[in-house]
Amino acid sequence: MAAGTGTGVDLLGAVRRRWWLLVVAPAVTVLAALGFVLLVEPAFESTTSLRFSEDQGPFGGTMPAGAGSSGGLSLLASLTGRSVPIQSEMAVLQSRAMADTVVSELGLRIEMDEPTRVARTDVFASVEVAAAAAEAEYELTRSGTGFGVRGEVLVARDPFRPFLNERREVRDYGTVEPGQPLTLEGVTVVLAPEAASFPVIRFAVLPTVEAVETFQERVVVSKPDRDADVVEVAVEWTDPVLAARIAGLLTQRFMERRETTQAEQFGRTAGFLGTQLDSLQDELGVAEERLREYREMEGIVEPEAQATAAVEQLAELQTRRDLLSSERTALLALLDEIRSEAPVEGAAESPYRRLVFFPTLLQSTATAELLRLLGELENERAMLRDRRTDGAREIRVLTERIQGLESQLRTVAETYLGGLQNQVAAVDDLLAAFADQLERVPAVELEYLRRRRQVEVLGQLYVFMEMRQKEAEVTAAGEAGGVRVVDPPSVPIEPVRPKPALTLGLGLVIGLILGVVGAVVLDHAGAPPRQD
């Protein structure tokens, strides 16, 4: 603590003894900062921002409902919708081609040397610099109401010599009045009326390469927000009006160049898609014709419905066959049982009469009629037996008639049994045919679905490509650009450098620090050695 206190006392003592350093050092640094502010030519910054929207060119965007709603086309539609590559567009904005375009149109190869801190529009009303303009330095000296013009023009340059590789020639171009065009070596300027107030005007025509490099150094393209498709273009120039014009022209030419490129690209795409659509239309027609022929050949209306109906019909036939087979088996068993019984001499009725009570035969009209007749004859015979013996002729006649009816009943049963056997055989044939048909159903359905899927895919692809062709034609016509200006450039009113307040403040702080340090150093250098 004592050492720290001693150091503090020494510091204050040094400052008190050499207080003049705290006055001189800040004064010097503030004057230096003021000289910097006054001597350094200020630079102004003009900014503009562009917004890039989703690319709406061919194979971009989304497919309409019903087109490519399933399968690979929906995946193709989702993949084709892409956003604009912002980094690529930023690189184009900073490219040499864009810089050369703006440099040529605004005549930025001309660099003002004198007067300084004035807008170029106050000196030149118009500037035109040809691509073949010679590198030179020009001086306009006011003489009366006009200016005498002299220039030092680069005549030749040897790039293989490291020193003294240029040969320049001084030329006299006479006089020029404000408002009159002045034609120099590839340069045409018109002096503004305000130029008459300047005693001397000096400007240089820079090489194209140097002017383009300077332009690229003064233009900054950035993306302020990583999540937003907005790009900011900042132009820093010594002329605020020129800075705003450069920012505006750069973005305008960029959008025009992009639109022209898209128009050319999408024009070729539209032509290509038109050719592909013609070929695809032919393929679609062939596929549709093949599907029609296959449906007619196989008798297909709807394969799924036909397969379902065939299965249902097969089940019905199988059920019918089972019923017929069961009935046939039961009737055959009854007939075998009746045939196996030995006839009984003098029996009142034949065992075949039991066939009457077979369910199916009982429902038959013929069997019912036989049963009615049997009942009538038996009643009549029973009445005669009360008055006659069994040997009477009337009773024998009735008995023979009854036996004849019983024989007819046996014939009906055997005929019905034969009919059942024929029906079972017919149903078996139908079942075999249906089995063959059902075996072919999967193959027919598979082939039908393959052919129909081919037609559907070709149809969806045709609609998809036709839609993209229309989009390409619209884009080629210049109705879509995908980029628009969000904030147009404005003429700045304050320079970005130097900043007078900040520069003078820093000068004052640095001066105070230097004064304190100088006081301590001088005090330490002149102090006697420390005694222990």
Secondary structure, 3 states (H helix, E strand, C coil): CHHHHHHHHHHHHHHHHCCCHHHHHHHHHHHHHHHHHHHCCCEEEEEEEEEECCCCCCCCCCCCCCCCCCCHHHHHHHHHCCCCCHHHHHHHHCCHHHHHHHHHHHCCCEEEEECCCCCHHHCEEEEEECCCCCCEEEEEEEECCEEEEEEEEEEEECCCCCCCCEEEEEEEEEEECCCCEEECCCEEEEECHHHHHCCEEEEEECCHHHHHHHHHHHEEEECCCCCCCEEEEEEEECCHHHHHHHHHHHHHHHHHHHHHHHHHHHHHHHHHHHHHHHHHHHHHHHHHHHHHHHHHHHCCCCHHHHHHHHHHHHHHHHHHHHHHHHHHHHHHHHHHHHHHCCCCCCCCCCHHHHHHHCHHHHCCHHHHHHHHHHHHHHHHHHHHHCCCCCCCHHHHHHHHHHHHHHHHHHHHHHHHHHHHHHHHHHHHHHHHHHHHHHHHHHHHHHHHHHHHHHHHHHHHHHHHHHHHHHHHHHHHCCCCCCEEEEECCCCCCCCCECCHHHHHHHHHHHHHHHHHHHHHHHHHHHCCCCCC
